[in-house]
Amino acid sequence: MSFKYDDTPDQKVFNEIKEAAIDIWKTYDDQFNYAIYKINRIKDIDNFKDNAWYIVAMFDIHNQAKLMEAVSEETKQQILLARGY
């Protein structure tokens, strides 16, 4: 399967990434509005070009691993393909 970073993923894949990311951000202490800032950045974002990968890239490697655990195998594969793996 060929997939480039700026390819728009299926809507199902995008929704899964977005929902999992919001769930992860909700686990953060929001004392300084950091988590709500991140949630607000992605909650209204549309599935266009590389927006899904932008959401993934907002996380450090540890939270990217959490994200990968929270999504389906199909979505994991799309993320890996978009990252060149």
A tleap script that builds the chain and sets N, CA, C and O, in Angstrom:
source leaprc.protein.ff14SB
mol = sequence {
  NMET SER PHE LYS TYR ASP ASP THR PRO ASP
  GLN LYS VAL PHE ASN GLU ILE LYS GLU ALA
  ALA ILE ASP ILE TRP LYS THR TYR ASP ASP
  GLN PHE ASN TYR ALA ILE TYR LYS ILE ASN
  ARG ILE LYS ASP ILE ASP ASN PHE LYS ASP
  ASN ALA TRP TYR ILE VAL ALA MET PHE ASP
  ILE HIE ASN GLN ALA LYS LEU MET GLU ALA
  VAL SER GLU GLU THR LYS GLN GLN ILE LEU
  LEU ALA ARG GLY CTYR
}
set mol.1.N position { 0.839 -1.176 0.000 }
set mol.1.CA position { 0.000 0.000 0.000 }
set mol.1.C position { 0.879 1.232 0.000 }
set mol.1.O position { 1.801 1.347 0.808 }
set mol.2.N position { 0.599 2.141 -0.894 }
set mol.2.CA position { 1.355 3.378 -0.987 }
set mol.2.C position { 0.590 4.494 -0.296 }
set mol.2.O position { -0.606 4.679 -0.524 }
set mol.3.N position { 1.284 5.225 0.538 }
set mol.3.CA position { 0.640 6.301 1.281 }
set mol.3.C position { 1.689 7.348 1.586 }
set mol.3.O position { 2.773 7.032 2.077 }
set mol.4.N position { 1.363 8.599 1.293 }
set mol.4.CA position { 2.286 9.698 1.551 }
set mol.4.C position { 1.784 10.544 2.715 }
set mol.4.O position { 0.599 10.520 3.048 }
set mol.5.N position { 2.680 11.277 3.318 }
set mol.5.CA position { 2.359 12.093 4.494 }
set mol.5.C position { 1.223 13.061 4.230 }
set mol.5.O position { 0.394 13.284 5.112 }
set mol.6.N position { 1.161 13.637 3.052 }
set mol.6.CA position { 0.110 14.631 2.799 }
set mol.6.C position { -1.161 14.038 2.191 }
set mol.6.O position { -2.045 14.781 1.762 }
set mol.7.N position { -1.261 12.699 2.150 }
set mol.7.CA position { -2.497 12.052 1.711 }
set mol.7.C position { -3.530 12.142 2.830 }
set mol.7.O position { -3.204 11.970 4.004 }
set mol.8.N position { -4.758 12.408 2.461 }
set mol.8.CA position { -5.845 12.468 3.430 }
set mol.8.C position { -6.302 11.042 3.746 }
set mol.8.O position { -6.627 10.289 2.827 }
set mol.9.N position { -6.334 10.658 5.021 }
set mol.9.CA position { -6.768 9.301 5.362 }
set mol.9.C position { -8.287 9.165 5.259 }
set mol.9.O position { -8.999 10.156 5.093 }
set mol.10.N position { -8.773 7.930 5.359 }
set mol.10.CA position { -10.208 7.694 5.417 }
set mol.10.C position { -10.790 8.452 6.608 }
set mol.10.O position { -10.100 8.689 7.600 }
set mol.11.N position { -12.045 8.825 6.503 }
set mol.11.CA position { -12.706 9.566 7.584 }
set mol.11.C position { -12.707 8.769 8.883 }
set mol.11.O position { -12.537 9.339 9.961 }
set mol.12.N position { -12.897 7.464 8.789 }
set mol.12.CA position { -12.902 6.613 9.985 }
set mol.12.C position { -11.561 6.687 10.710 }
set mol.12.O position { -11.515 6.796 11.935 }
set mol.13.N position { -10.486 6.627 9.954 }
set mol.13.CA position { -9.141 6.700 10.530 }
set mol.13.C position { -8.937 8.062 11.189 }
set mol.13.O position { -8.445 8.147 12.314 }
set mol.14.N position { -9.315 9.116 10.491 }
set mol.14.CA position { -9.177 10.475 11.035 }
set mol.14.C position { -9.952 10.614 12.342 }
set mol.14.O position { -9.425 11.111 13.338 }
set mol.15.N position { -11.204 10.171 12.328 }
set mol.15.CA position { -12.043 10.295 13.531 }
set mol.15.C position { -11.442 9.543 14.707 }
set mol.15.O position { -11.479 10.022 15.840 }
set mol.16.N position { -10.894 8.378 14.443 }
set mol.16.CA position { -10.278 7.588 15.505 }
set mol.16.C position { -9.073 8.304 16.112 }
set mol.16.O position { -8.912 8.349 17.331 }
set mol.17.N position { -8.239 8.857 15.251 }
set mol.17.CA position { -7.065 9.605 15.724 }
set mol.17.C position { -7.505 10.808 16.551 }
set mol.17.O position { -6.985 11.045 17.641 }
set mol.18.N position { -8.448 11.548 16.038 }
set mol.18.CA position { -8.917 12.757 16.709 }
set mol.18.C position { -9.531 12.430 18.073 }
set mol.18.O position { -9.216 13.088 19.065 }
set mol.19.N position { -10.394 11.433 18.128 }
set mol.19.CA position { -11.041 11.058 19.381 }
set mol.19.C position { -10.033 10.541 20.402 }
set mol.19.O position { -10.107 10.897 21.578 }
set mol.20.N position { -9.101 9.711 19.968 }
set mol.20.CA position { -8.090 9.183 20.883 }
set mol.20.C position { -7.196 10.305 21.407 }
set mol.20.O position { -6.835 10.315 22.584 }
set mol.21.N position { -6.842 11.246 20.537 }
set mol.21.CA position { -5.995 12.368 20.957 }
set mol.21.C position { -6.712 13.220 22.003 }
set mol.21.O position { -6.113 13.605 23.008 }
set mol.22.N position { -7.975 13.510 21.773 }
set mol.22.CA position { -8.736 14.305 22.741 }
set mol.22.C position { -8.818 13.568 24.078 }
set mol.22.O position { -8.671 14.180 25.136 }
set mol.23.N position { -9.048 12.271 24.031 }
set mol.23.CA position { -9.099 11.479 25.267 }
set mol.23.C position { -7.775 11.543 26.024 }
set mol.23.O position { -7.768 11.639 27.252 }
set mol.24.N position { -6.669 11.491 25.311 }
set mol.24.CA position { -5.352 11.588 25.963 }
set mol.24.C position { -5.162 12.969 26.569 }
set mol.24.O position { -4.716 13.084 27.711 }
set mol.25.N position { -5.492 14.018 25.824 }
set mol.25.CA position { -5.333 15.375 26.357 }
set mol.25.C position { -6.192 15.589 27.598 }
set mol.25.O position { -5.808 16.343 28.492 }
set mol.26.N position { -7.350 14.936 27.663 }
set mol.26.CA position { -8.235 15.083 28.827 }
set mol.26.C position { -7.637 14.489 30.095 }
set mol.26.O position { -8.104 14.794 31.192 }
set mol.27.N position { -6.623 13.653 29.971 }
set mol.27.CA position { -5.981 13.077 31.152 }
set mol.27.C position { -4.955 14.026 31.770 }
set mol.27.O position { -4.468 13.772 32.871 }
set mol.28.N position { -4.627 15.099 31.087 }
set mol.28.CA position { -3.630 16.049 31.567 }
set mol.28.C position { -4.209 16.991 32.610 }
set mol.28.O position { -5.387 17.343 32.559 }
set mol.29.N position { -3.377 17.392 33.546 }
set mol.29.CA position { -3.738 18.433 34.492 }
set mol.29.C position { -3.868 19.730 33.700 }
set mol.29.O position { -2.953 20.106 32.968 }
set mol.30.N position { -4.961 20.391 33.839 }
set mol.30.CA position { -5.218 21.587 33.024 }
set mol.30.C position { -5.066 22.877 33.827 }
set mol.30.O position { -5.730 23.873 33.540 }
set mol.31.N position { -4.208 22.857 34.812 }
set mol.31.CA position { -4.023 24.017 35.675 }
set mol.31.C position { -3.692 25.281 34.882 }
set mol.31.O position { -4.157 26.366 35.231 }
set mol.32.N position { -2.911 25.155 33.844 }
set mol.32.CA position { -2.504 26.323 33.061 }
set mol.32.C position { -3.155 26.341 31.678 }
set mol.32.O position { -2.657 27.000 30.766 }
set mol.33.N position { -4.271 25.617 31.520 }
set mol.33.CA position { -5.044 25.572 30.270 }
set mol.33.C position { -4.289 24.938 29.110 }
set mol.33.O position { -4.666 25.127 27.954 }
set mol.34.N position { -3.235 24.192 29.400 }
set mol.34.CA position { -2.457 23.564 28.338 }
set mol.34.C position { -3.286 22.515 27.602 }
set mol.34.O position { -3.322 22.500 26.372 }
set mol.35.N position { -3.946 21.649 28.347 }
set mol.35.CA position { -4.727 20.574 27.728 }
set mol.35.C position { -5.909 21.137 26.951 }
set mol.35.O position { -6.167 20.709 25.826 }
set mol.36.N position { -6.620 22.075 27.524 }
set mol.36.CA position { -7.778 22.642 26.827 }
set mol.36.C position { -7.327 23.390 25.572 }
set mol.36.O position { -8.045 23.405 24.572 }
set mol.37.N position { -6.171 23.996 25.615 }
set mol.37.CA position { -5.619 24.654 24.425 }
set mol.37.C position { -5.415 23.629 23.311 }
set mol.37.O position { -5.802 23.861 22.166 }
set mol.38.N position { -4.807 22.496 23.655 }
set mol.38.CA position { -4.558 21.445 22.662 }
set mol.38.C position { -5.877 20.868 22.141 }
set mol.38.O position { -6.034 20.661 20.938 }
set mol.39.N position { -6.814 20.611 23.039 }
set mol.39.CA position { -8.120 20.086 22.625 }
set mol.39.C position { -8.811 21.065 21.685 }
set mol.39.O position { -9.362 20.661 20.661 }
set mol.40.N position { -8.785 22.335 22.024 }
set mol.40.CA position { -9.424 23.343 21.168 }
set mol.40.C position { -8.758 23.460 19.808 }
set mol.40.O position { -9.408 23.809 18.823 }
set mol.41.N position { -7.470 23.169 19.749 }
set mol.41.CA position { -6.754 23.204 18.463 }
set mol.41.C position { -7.224 22.111 17.521 }
set mol.41.O position { -7.183 22.280 16.302 }
set mol.42.N position { -7.674 20.985 18.075 }
set mol.42.CA position { -8.025 19.860 17.195 }
set mol.42.C position { -9.509 19.529 17.140 }
set mol.42.O position { -9.936 18.824 16.226 }
set mol.43.N position { -10.309 20.012 18.085 }
set mol.43.CA position { -11.707 19.561 18.150 }
set mol.43.C position { -12.521 19.912 16.909 }
set mol.43.O position { -13.432 19.168 16.547 }
set mol.44.N position { -12.219 21.014 16.257 }
set mol.44.CA position { -12.974 21.421 15.065 }
set mol.44.C position { -12.202 21.239 13.769 }
set mol.44.O position { -12.644 21.689 12.712 }
set mol.45.N position { -11.064 20.588 13.843 }
set mol.45.CA position { -10.232 20.399 12.652 }
set mol.45.C position { -10.892 19.373 11.721 }
set mol.45.O position { -11.457 18.380 12.181 }
set mol.46.N position { -10.815 19.618 10.442 }
set mol.46.CA position { -11.409 18.734 9.443 }
set mol.46.C position { -10.374 17.755 8.893 }
set mol.46.O position { -9.166 17.954 9.019 }
set mol.47.N position { -10.884 16.708 8.290 }
set mol.47.CA position { -10.034 15.700 7.666 }
set mol.47.C position { -9.610 16.196 6.286 }
set mol.47.O position { -10.280 15.943 5.285 }
set mol.48.N position { -8.513 16.888 6.255 }
set mol.48.CA position { -7.991 17.458 5.018 }
set mol.48.C position { -6.477 17.336 5.017 }
set mol.48.O position { -5.804 17.674 5.991 }
set mol.49.N position { -5.957 16.841 3.896 }
set mol.49.CA position { -4.506 16.676 3.716 }
set mol.49.C position { -3.873 15.995 4.928 }
set mol.49.O position { -4.237 14.868 5.265 }
set mol.50.N position { -2.918 16.675 5.592 }
set mol.50.CA position { -2.148 16.046 6.668 }
set mol.50.C position { -2.646 16.400 8.070 }
set mol.50.O position { -1.890 16.275 9.034 }
set mol.51.N position { -3.892 16.835 8.206 }
set mol.51.CA position { -4.402 17.211 9.527 }
set mol.51.C position { -4.358 16.058 10.528 }
set mol.51.O position { -4.113 16.282 11.713 }
set mol.52.N position { -4.590 14.834 10.070 }
set mol.52.CA position { -4.513 13.684 10.978 }
set mol.52.C position { -3.094 13.541 11.527 }
set mol.52.O position { -2.904 13.265 12.712 }
set mol.53.N position { -2.122 13.729 10.674 }
set mol.53.CA position { -0.718 13.549 11.083 }
set mol.53.C position { -0.265 14.722 11.943 }
set mol.53.O position { 0.613 14.569 12.792 }
set mol.54.N position { -0.857 15.888 11.727 }
set mol.54.CA position { -0.613 17.046 12.594 }
set mol.54.C position { -1.047 16.715 14.023 }
set mol.54.O position { -0.349 17.035 14.986 }
set mol.55.N position { -2.213 16.067 14.144 }
set mol.55.CA position { -2.709 15.684 15.469 }
set mol.55.C position { -1.749 14.710 16.136 }
set mol.55.O position { -1.433 14.859 17.317 }
set mol.56.N position { -1.286 13.722 15.394 }
set mol.56.CA position { -0.333 12.740 15.934 }
set mol.56.C position { 0.952 13.450 16.354 }
set mol.56.O position { 1.506 13.153 17.413 }
set mol.57.N position { 1.423 14.375 15.542 }
set mol.57.CA position { 2.696 15.059 15.801 }
set mol.57.C position { 2.636 16.006 17.003 }
set mol.57.O position { 3.679 16.452 17.480 }
set mol.58.N position { 1.455 16.313 17.490 }
set mol.58.CA position { 1.335 17.169 18.675 }
set mol.58.C position { 1.866 16.473 19.930 }
set mol.58.O position { 2.156 17.123 20.934 }
set mol.59.N position { 1.988 15.152 19.862 }
set mol.59.CA position { 2.403 14.365 21.019 }
set mol.59.C position { 3.887 14.022 20.977 }
set mol.59.O position { 4.487 13.894 19.910 }
set mol.60.N position { 4.459 13.877 22.171 }
set mol.60.CA position { 5.810 13.324 22.265 }
set mol.60.C position { 5.726 11.818 21.993 }
set mol.60.O position { 4.635 11.272 21.831 }
set mol.61.N position { 6.857 11.168 21.947 }
set mol.61.CA position { 6.916 9.750 21.582 }
set mol.61.C position { 6.127 8.867 22.546 }
set mol.61.O position { 5.545 7.867 22.125 }
set mol.62.N position { 6.098 9.218 23.820 }
set mol.62.CA position { 5.385 8.411 24.810 }
set mol.62.C position { 3.868 8.497 24.595 }
set mol.62.O position { 3.161 7.493 24.677 }
set mol.63.N position { 3.392 9.688 24.326 }
set mol.63.CA position { 1.960 9.846 24.079 }
set mol.63.C position { 1.564 9.344 22.696 }
set mol.63.O position { 0.418 8.942 22.493 }
set mol.64.N position { 2.482 9.360 21.754 }
set mol.64.CA position { 2.198 8.735 20.465 }
set mol.64.C position { 2.004 7.236 20.649 }
set mol.64.O position { 1.169 6.627 19.980 }
set mol.65.N position { 2.769 6.646 21.549 }
set mol.65.CA position { 2.604 5.221 21.840 }
set mol.65.C position { 1.231 4.966 22.471 }
set mol.65.O position { 0.576 3.975 22.146 }
set mol.66.N position { 0.795 5.849 23.365 }
set mol.66.CA position { -0.543 5.729 23.950 }
set mol.66.C position { -1.609 5.838 22.869 }
set mol.66.O position { -2.590 5.094 22.869 }
set mol.67.N position { -1.407 6.760 21.962 }
set mol.67.CA position { -2.354 6.945 20.863 }
set mol.67.C position { -2.433 5.683 20.015 }
set mol.67.O position { -3.522 5.243 19.647 }
set mol.68.N position { -1.289 5.109 19.710 }
set mol.68.CA position { -1.249 3.893 18.898 }
set mol.68.C position { -1.972 2.739 19.598 }
set mol.68.O position { -2.596 1.907 18.940 }
set mol.69.N position { -1.889 2.689 20.912 }
set mol.69.CA position { -2.589 1.648 21.665 }
set mol.69.C position { -4.097 1.861 21.668 }
set mol.69.O position { -4.860 0.907 21.822 }
set mol.70.N position { -4.524 3.093 21.500 }
set mol.70.CA position { -5.948 3.430 21.611 }
set mol.70.C position { -6.719 3.293 20.297 }
set mol.70.O position { -7.947 3.376 20.288 }
set mol.71.N position { -6.008 3.086 19.198 }
set mol.71.CA position { -6.684 3.041 17.891 }
set mol.71.C position { -6.665 1.621 17.319 }
set mol.71.O position { -5.943 0.748 17.800 }
set mol.72.N position { -7.464 1.419 16.296 }
set mol.72.CA position { -7.557 0.108 15.652 }
set mol.72.C position { -6.280 -0.218 14.880 }
set mol.72.O position { -5.437 0.648 14.647 }
set mol.73.N position { -6.162 -1.461 14.497 }
set mol.73.CA position { -5.003 -1.903 13.716 }
set mol.73.C position { -4.936 -1.156 12.385 }
set mol.73.O position { -3.851 -0.777 11.943 }
set mol.74.N position { -6.077 -0.942 11.747 }
set mol.74.CA position { -6.116 -0.209 10.476 }
set mol.74.C position { -5.555 1.204 10.637 }
set mol.74.O position { -4.782 1.674 9.802 }
set mol.75.N position { -5.948 1.864 11.703 }
set mol.75.CA position { -5.469 3.228 11.948 }
set mol.75.C position { -3.986 3.230 12.284 }
set mol.75.O position { -3.252 4.111 11.836 }
set mol.76.N position { -3.538 2.259 13.064 }
set mol.76.CA position { -2.096 2.137 13.356 }
set mol.76.C position { -1.306 2.034 12.064 }
set mol.76.O position { -0.290 2.707 11.892 }
set mol.77.N position { -1.773 1.193 11.162 }
set mol.77.CA position { -1.076 0.991 9.894 }
set mol.77.C position { -1.025 2.281 9.072 }
set mol.77.O position { -0.003 2.572 8.450 }
set mol.78.N position { -2.097 3.046 9.062 }
set mol.78.CA position { -2.119 4.310 8.344 }
set mol.78.C position { -1.127 5.308 8.955 }
set mol.78.O position { -0.435 6.028 8.235 }
set mol.79.N position { -1.069 5.338 10.268 }
set mol.79.CA position { -0.118 6.229 10.929 }
set mol.79.C position { 1.310 5.830 10.578 }
set mol.79.O position { 2.133 6.685 10.248 }
set mol.80.N position { 1.604 4.546 10.647 }
set mol.80.CA position { 2.945 4.065 10.325 }
set mol.80.C position { 3.305 4.349 8.877 }
set mol.80.O position { 4.426 4.771 8.591 }
set mol.81.N position { 2.370 4.125 7.959 }
set mol.81.CA position { 2.629 4.411 6.542 }
set mol.81.C position { 2.883 5.890 6.303 }
set mol.81.O position { 3.780 6.259 5.544 }
set mol.82.N position { 2.093 6.735 6.951 }
set mol.82.CA position { 2.261 8.179 6.794 }
set mol.82.C position { 3.608 8.641 7.322 }
set mol.82.O position { 4.161 9.634 6.849 }
set mol.83.N position { 4.136 7.918 8.304 }
set mol.83.CA position { 5.437 8.271 8.892 }
set mol.83.C position { 6.597 7.592 8.167 }
set mol.83.O position { 7.756 7.772 8.541 }
set mol.84.N position { 6.289 6.817 7.135 }
set mol.84.CA position { 7.345 6.205 6.348 }
set mol.84.C position { 7.802 4.846 6.824 }
set mol.84.O position { 8.872 4.387 6.425 }
set mol.85.N position { 7.029 4.194 7.659 }
set mol.85.CA position { 7.398 2.860 8.188 }
set mol.85.C position { 6.700 1.785 7.407 }
set mol.85.O position { 6.877 0.600 7.693 }
savepdb mol mol.pdb
quit
